[in-house]
Amino acid sequence: LAMRIWSILGGIPDDRPVWPPGWLEIPDEPRAIARNAILDISSSSPDDFILIAQQPYVVPPDEWSFEEFYAAAAAAVQEDIKLNKLTYVLVPRLMSESEFWRLYFSKVLFILNSVKTHGAYPPPQPSPKPALPDGQLPVTTQPDATGGSSCVVQ
């Protein structure tokens, strides 16, 4: 609703980009992966959507500007009808419209970063560090007392 009012009142410049940052740089196949993952955000339960706020990739509130993402938010709502339903459940009862879009675009930017970096979403999990045999300590190197060569310490 607020977006429609802003657009009627002319409060948002027409030259705002409708695509999230980095969208047009992604080749077609990875872009399709990203699009499907982005459209899947609206399938989240309200509780799962709210949990985006606890993710390490979330945009900090002091770095968020809804105005910068307004056109992209309007395009997202037009592209994904389920997004309207999620918005209706959450805004304004559980969060502000700006907070909703901060969480939404935090997830979108995470998806785009994953696709640009790994060609896939979700990103691959980091490989676990190999376990050392029982009783073995990790090997480190430290310079000797003279500052010259290093020695192995176990």
MARPA-93586 format. One record per atom (N, C-alpha, C, O): residue in three letters; x negated, y, z. Coordinates in steps of 0.02 Angstrom, whole numbers, padded with zeros to 5 digits, always signed. Atoms other than C-alpha are relative to their C-alpha. Layout:
# MARPA-93586
ALAXYZ...
# end
This chain:
# MARPA-93586
LEU-00041-00060+00000LEU+00000+00000+00000LEU-00044+00063+00000LEU-00032+00109-00039ALA+00043-00059-00003ALA-00136+00123+00047ALA-00036+00012-00066ALA-00046+00069-00087MET+00035-00007+00064MET-00226+00086-00117MET+00047+00032-00051MET+00025+00075-00090ARG-00048-00029+00047ARG-00068+00127-00216ARG+00009+00074+00015ARG+00012+00115-00031ILE-00008-00070-00018ILE-00046+00289-00119ILE-00061+00040-00022ILE-00053+00094-00051TRP+00061-00037+00021TRP-00228+00340-00148TRP-00001+00010-00075TRP-00020+00063-00099SER+00003-00006+00072SER-00213+00304-00332SER+00053+00050-00025SER+00040+00087-00072ILE-00052-00048+00020ILE-00049+00402-00347ILE-00022+00071+00015ILE-00011+00116-00025LEU+00022-00067-00020LEU-00125+00549-00255LEU-00064+00021-00034LEU-00086+00078-00028GLY+00062-00016+00034GLY-00282+00540-00360GLY-00059+00005+00046GLY-00107+00039+00031GLY+00053-00005-00049GLY-00392+00515-00207GLY-00062-00039-00017GLY-00114-00026+00013ILE+00058+00040+00018ILE-00509+00390-00288ILE-00018+00015-00072ILE+00024+00011-00116PRO+00020-00015+00069PRO-00611+00438-00441PRO+00008-00061-00045PRO+00000-00118-00024ASP-00011+00053+00049ASP-00575+00338-00597ASP-00064-00035-00022ASP-00061-00089-00052ASP+00063+00030+00023ASP-00759+00302-00627ASP-00029-00050+00049ASP-00086-00072+00039ARG+00025+00051-00046ARG-00777+00182-00480ARG-00001-00067-00036ARG+00045-00083-00073PRO+00003+00065+00034PRO-00834+00010-00539PRO+00052-00048+00028PRO+00065-00050+00088VAL-00049+00049-00023VAL-00703-00127-00534VAL-00032-00067+00016VAL-00001-00109+00048TRP+00034+00063-00013TRP-00830-00267-00527TRP-00046+00008+00060TRP-00076+00061+00069PRO+00047-00004-00057PRO-00927-00307-00369PRO-00072+00009-00026PRO-00087-00011-00082PRO+00070-00010+00022PRO-01112-00258-00377PRO-00032-00066-00021PRO-00027-00116+00015GLY+00036+00059+00024GLY-01212-00383-00480GLY+00042-00046-00044GLY+00014-00092-00074TRP-00045+00045+00037TRP-01060-00462-00566TRP-00020-00007-00073TRP-00025-00062-00099LEU+00013+00001+00072LEU-01104-00414-00744LEU-00069-00027-00017LEU-00083-00043-00075GLU+00067+00027+00012GLU-01285-00474-00723GLU-00002-00076-00001GLU-00052-00106-00021ILE-00002+00073-00006ILE-01231-00655-00696ILE+00020-00031-00067ILE+00069-00010-00097PRO-00019+00034+00063PRO-01230-00770-00850PRO+00069-00034+00006PRO+00093-00045+00062ASP-00069+00025+00002ASP-01062-00845-00903ASP+00014-00060+00045ASP+00062-00059+00083GLU-00014+00061-00038GLU-01075-01018-00824GLU-00003+00013+00076GLU+00044-00005+00111PRO+00000-00015-00071PRO-01132-00960-00651PRO+00056+00050+00019PRO+00082+00047+00075ARG-00054-00048-00014ARG-01005-00817-00663ARG+00066-00037+00009ARG+00106-00018+00052ALA-00061+00040-00008ALA-00866-00947-00684ALA+00000-00034+00069ALA+00052-00038+00102ILE+00006+00030-00067ILE-00930-01035-00526ILE+00017+00053+00053ILE+00056+00040+00099ALA-00012-00054-00047ALA-00929-00869-00434ALA+00074+00020+00000ALA+00103+00031+00053ARG-00071-00020+00005ARG-00755-00823-00498ARG+00044-00050+00038ARG+00088-00030+00076ASN-00041+00051-00034ASN-00681-00988-00437ASN-00009+00004+00076ASN+00040-00003+00113ALA+00012-00005-00072ALA-00764-00970-00267ALA+00032+00063+00029ALA+00059+00061+00085ILE-00031-00062-00024ILE-00703-00790-00251ILE+00076-00008+00003ILE+00107+00014+00051LEU-00072+00011-00001LEU-00526-00840-00298LEU+00021-00046+00057LEU+00077-00043+00081ASP-00015+00046-00054ASP-00536-00975-00166ASP+00003+00034+00069ASP+00031+00007+00116ILE-00001-00036-00064ILE-00561-00845-00028ILE+00072+00010+00024ILE+00087+00003+00083SER-00069-00014-00019SER-00375-00806-00031SER+00037-00063+00023SER+00092-00058+00050SER-00030+00063-00025SER-00337-00990+00006SER-00018-00013+00073SER+00008-00060+00103SER+00019+00007-00070SER-00418-00969+00177SER+00060+00012+00045SER+00104+00051+00029SER-00051-00016-00051SER-00306-00976+00329SER-00019+00068+00030SER-00078+00087+00027PRO+00017-00063-00033PRO-00295-00810+00420PRO-00055-00008+00052PRO-00100+00034+00057ASP+00052+00011-00051ASP-00399-00883+00562ASP-00068-00009-00031ASP-00117+00018-00007ASP+00064+00010+00034ASP-00535-00941+00443ASP-00026+00064-00031ASP-00086+00078-00030PHE+00020-00064+00029PHE-00535-00773+00355PHE-00030+00045+00053PHE-00082+00077+00041ILE+00025-00042-00054ILE-00559-00682+00520ILE-00070-00022+00022ILE-00110+00020+00043LEU+00067+00025-00020LEU-00710-00794+00557LEU-00056+00026-00044LEU-00115+00020-00026ILE+00052-00030+00042ILE-00802-00710+00413ILE-00038+00052+00040ILE-00098+00062+00030ALA+00032-00052-00041ALA-00838-00572+00540ALA-00058-00026+00041ALA-00101+00013+00062GLN+00054+00030-00040GLN-00953-00693+00633GLN-00056-00029-00042GLN-00104-00056-00015GLN+00051+00029+00044GLN-01055-00746+00482GLN-00061+00045-00004GLN-00055+00106+00001PRO+00061-00041+00004PRO-01236-00689+00464PRO-00002+00046-00061PRO-00039+00095-00061TYR+00000-00040+00060TYR-01199-00617+00292TYR+00048+00059+00001TYR+00051+00098-00046VAL-00051-00052-00001VAL-01060-00499+00347VAL-00032+00070-00002VAL-00083+00082+00029VAL+00023-00069+00005VAL-01084-00316+00302VAL+00014+00035+00067VAL+00072+00035+00090PRO-00012-00034-00064PRO-01109-00219+00465PRO+00049+00059-00008PRO+00047+00093-00059PRO-00050-00054+00006PRO-00967-00095+00500PRO-00031+00068-00016PRO-00002+00107-00054ASP+00030-00065+00012ASP-01086+00053+00500ASP-00031+00007-00070ASP-00051+00061-00090GLU+00025-00002+00069GLU-01146+00007+00324GLU+00056-00007-00051GLU+00044-00007-00111TRP-00058+00012+00043TRP-00971-00019+00253TRP+00034+00066-00020TRP+00045+00109+00022SER-00039-00057+00025SER-00881+00109+00145SER+00054-00027-00046SER+00040-00047-00103PHE-00055+00025+00039PHE-00710+00056+00084PHE+00007+00037-00066PHE+00024+00008-00118GLU-00006-00041+00060GLU-00711+00198-00041GLU-00043-00027-00057GLU-00024-00023-00116GLU+00045+00027+00052GLU-00857+00117-00134GLU+00028-00063-00032GLU+00009-00080-00088PHE-00027+00063+00025PHE-00758-00044-00157PHE+00074+00006-00018PHE+00106-00044-00035TYR-00071-00009+00012TYR-00586+00031-00185TYR+00022-00029-00067TYR+00070-00068-00069ALA-00020+00024+00066ALA-00577-00004-00372ALA-00007-00076-00005ALA+00035-00109-00036ALA+00009+00073+00001ALA-00645-00180-00348ALA+00055-00034+00041ALA+00079-00087+00023ALA-00054+00027-00041ALA-00515-00210-00211ALA+00066+00000-00040ALA+00103-00049-00039ALA-00061-00004+00041ALA-00375-00151-00326ALA-00001-00053-00055ALA+00051-00084-00068ALA+00006+00052+00052ALA-00439-00266-00464ALA+00009-00070+00029ALA+00039-00113-00002ALA-00005+00066-00032ALA-00452-00413-00343ALA+00073-00016+00015ALA+00095-00073+00004VAL-00071+00011-00016VAL-00270-00392-00289VAL+00039-00015-00064VAL+00084-00057-00063GLN-00034+00013+00063GLN-00215-00388-00471GLN-00018-00068-00028GLN+00023-00102-00058GLU+00025+00064+00026GLU-00320-00541-00514GLU+00026-00060+00040GLU+00037-00113+00011ASP-00015+00056-00044ASP-00271-00648-00365ASP+00063+00014+00041ASP+00060+00050+00092ILE-00064-00012-00035ILE-00088-00649-00310ILE-00001-00025+00072ILE+00032+00004+00115LYS+00003+00027-00068LYS-00131-00754-00156LYS-00034+00049+00047LYS-00022+00046+00108LEU+00034-00050-00042LEU-00239-00611-00093LEU+00051+00047+00032LEU+00042+00069+00088ASN-00053-00041-00029ASN-00081-00507-00069ASN+00031-00033+00060ASN+00045+00000+00110LYS-00030+00037-00056LYS-00009-00642+00044LYS-00046+00002+00061LYS-00023+00013+00117LEU+00048-00002-00056LEU-00167-00649+00150LEU-00003+00070+00030LEU-00005+00078+00091THR+00001-00069-00024THR-00172-00460+00162THR+00061+00014+00042THR+00057+00045+00095TYR-00063-00013-00035TYR+00010-00455+00215TYR+00000-00031+00070TYR+00026-00002+00117VAL+00002+00034-00065VAL-00022-00579+00357VAL-00047+00036+00048VAL-00033+00040+00108LEU+00053-00028-00043LEU-00177-00489+00423LEU+00004+00075+00012LEU-00012+00099+00066VAL+00001-00073-00004VAL-00152-00303+00388VAL+00072+00026+00010VAL+00116+00005-00028PRO+00043-00028-00051PRO-00109-00207+00497PRO+00004-00036+00067PRO-00024-00013+00117ARG-00011+00035-00064ARG-00059-00335+00630ARG-00065-00020+00035ARG-00072-00011+00095LEU+00061+00026-00031LEU-00233-00408+00658LEU-00063+00040-00017LEU-00113+00034+00018MET+00058-00041+00019MET-00351-00287+00570MET+00023+00056-00046MET+00077+00054-00075SER-00015-00056+00046SER-00357-00126+00471SER-00013-00023-00072SER-00045-00074-00084GLU+00011+00015+00070GLU-00356-00125+00283GLU-00075+00003-00017GLU-00100-00039-00054SER+00071-00006+00012SER-00537-00067+00281SER-00038-00061+00027SER-00084-00086-00006GLU+00033+00059-00029GLU-00588-00211+00396GLU+00014-00062-00043GLU-00031-00102-00054PHE-00016+00056+00044PHE-00497-00336+00285PHE-00047-00001-00060PHE-00077-00052-00077TRP+00042-00003+00060TRP-00593-00276+00133TRP-00074-00006+00016TRP-00112-00032-00025ARG+00070+00009-00021ARG-00758-00270+00228ARG-00015-00075+00005ARG-00066-00098-00020LEU+00010+00072-00005LEU-00738-00455+00269LEU+00005-00033-00069LEU-00037-00076-00085TYR-00009+00030+00066TYR-00675-00499+00095TYR-00062+00011-00043TYR-00089-00036-00072PHE+00058-00014+00043PHE-00818-00412+00005PHE-00065-00025+00030PHE-00113-00037-00007SER+00059+00034-00029SER-00945-00480+00129SER-00005-00070-00029SER-00059-00092-00049LYS-00001+00068+00027LYS-00893-00653+00071LYS-00013+00001-00076LYS-00051-00041-00101VAL+00011-00006+00073VAL-00888-00599-00113VAL-00074+00011-00014VAL-00103-00022-00057LEU+00071-00014+00012LEU-01064-00528-00103LEU-00044-00060+00018LEU-00095-00072-00014PHE+00036+00061-00018PHE-01125-00686-00016PHE+00005-00051-00056PHE-00044-00083-00074ILE-00010+00046+00056ILE-01050-00791-00156ILE-00042+00022-00060ILE-00077-00019-00090LEU+00038-00024+00058LEU-01128-00681-00290LEU-00075-00010+00011LEU-00111-00030-00035ASN+00071+00009-00015ASN-01298-00686-00204ASN-00019-00074-00008ASN-00072-00090-00035SER+00013+00072+00006SER-01288-00876-00193SER-00003-00022-00072SER-00048-00059-00092VAL-00001+00019+00070VAL-01243-00894-00376VAL-00059+00030-00038VAL-00089-00004-00080LYS+00057-00031+00034LYS-01376-00771-00433LYS-00066-00033+00021LYS-00110-00040-00021THR+00062+00029-00025THR-01510-00853-00324THR-00006-00074-00016THR-00059-00097-00036HIS+00003+00074+00005HIS-01464-01038-00335HIS+00038-00028-00060HIS+00032-00087-00075GLY-00042+00025+00055GLY-01344-01049-00483GLY+00058-00041+00024GLY+00091-00075-00016ALA-00053+00041-00029ALA-01218-01129-00365ALA+00029+00034+00062ALA-00002+00078+00092TYR-00031-00018-00064TYR-01098-01098-00222TYR+00038-00061+00024TYR+00073-00092-00016PRO+00040-00033-00051PRO-01106-01144-00084PRO-00075-00011-00012PRO-00095-00056-00049PRO+00072+00007+00010PRO-01293-01119-00075PRO-00025-00066+00029PRO+00004-00093+00076PRO+00027+00062-00029PRO-01400-01273-00045PRO-00023+00011+00071PRO-00047+00065+00089GLN+00023-00004-00069GLN-01438-01309+00136GLN-00076-00005+00002GLN-00106-00041-00038PRO+00073+00006-00005PRO-01619-01282+00189PRO-00020-00071+00018PRO+00015-00105+00056SER+00025+00067-00016SER-01719-01442+00196SER-00022-00002+00072SER-00054+00044+00097PRO+00024+00005-00070PRO-01747-01503+00373PRO-00075-00009+00001PRO-00105-00039-00044LYS+00072+00009-00006LYS-01925-01495+00433LYS-00014-00073+00015LYS+00021-00104+00055PRO+00015+00071-00013PRO-02006-01666+00430PRO-00020-00010+00073PRO-00056+00031+00102ALA+00016+00015-00070ALA-02019-01745+00601ALA-00072-00026+00005ALA-00096-00061-00039LEU+00067+00024-00013LEU-02191-01776+00673LEU+00004-00068+00035LEU+00051-00081+00072PRO+00001+00064-00037PRO-02237-01950+00734PRO-00001+00013+00075PRO-00026+00065+00097ASP-00002-00008-00073ASP-02210-01976+00921ASP-00068+00018+00028ASP-00119-00013+00013GLY+00061-00020-00034GLY-02338-01887+01026GLY-00046+00046-00039GLY-00093+00073-00011GLN+00045-00042+00040GLN-02416-01789+00882GLN+00024+00073+00005GLN+00083+00087+00000LEU-00014-00071-00004LEU-02426-01600+00902LEU-00012+00031-00068LEU-00052+00005-00107PRO+00012-00033+00063PRO-02417-01480+00756PRO-00072+00026-00004PRO-00101+00044+00047VAL+00069-00023+00011VAL-02585-01430+00682VAL+00002+00074-00017VAL+00040+00095-00061THR+00006-00071+00014THR-02630-01245+00685THR-00073+00017-00007THR-00116-00019+00017THR+00070-00023+00005THR-02787-01151+00639THR-00006+00065+00037THR+00039+00108+00034GLN+00014-00061-00036GLN-02863-01016+00748GLN-00073+00018-00012GLN-00115-00027-00017PRO+00071-00019+00009PRO-03022-00915+00722PRO-00040-00019+00062PRO-00015-00018+00118ASP+00042+00017-00058ASP-03168-00967+00830ASP-00018+00064+00038ASP+00000+00119+00017ALA+00016-00057-00043ALA-03237-00854+00966ALA-00041+00053-00035ALA-00038+00111-00016THR+00042-00048+00035THR-03359-00772+00846THR+00038+00037-00055THR+00012+00082-00086GLY-00040-00032+00052GLY-03218-00723+00727GLY-00017-00026-00069GLY+00009-00001-00118GLY+00021+00027+00065GLY-03299-00826+00588GLY+00048-00053-00025GLY+00106-00038-00042SER-00040+00055+00028SER-03236-00994+00533SER+00056-00019+00048SER+00056+00001+00107SER-00055+00022-00042SER-03078-01072+00597SER-00009-00073+00017SER-00042-00110-00019CYS+00003+00070-00019CYS-03059-01236+00687CYS+00071-00027+00007CYS+00118+00012+00015VAL-00066+00031-00005VAL-02916-01358+00695VAL+00012-00015+00073VAL-00031-00045+00107VAL-00019+00012-00069VAL-02826-01365+00862VAL+00060-00048-00002VAL+00108-00037-00038GLN-00057+00047-00003GLN-02715-01514+00903GLN+00027-00003+00069GLN+00074-00039+00082
# end
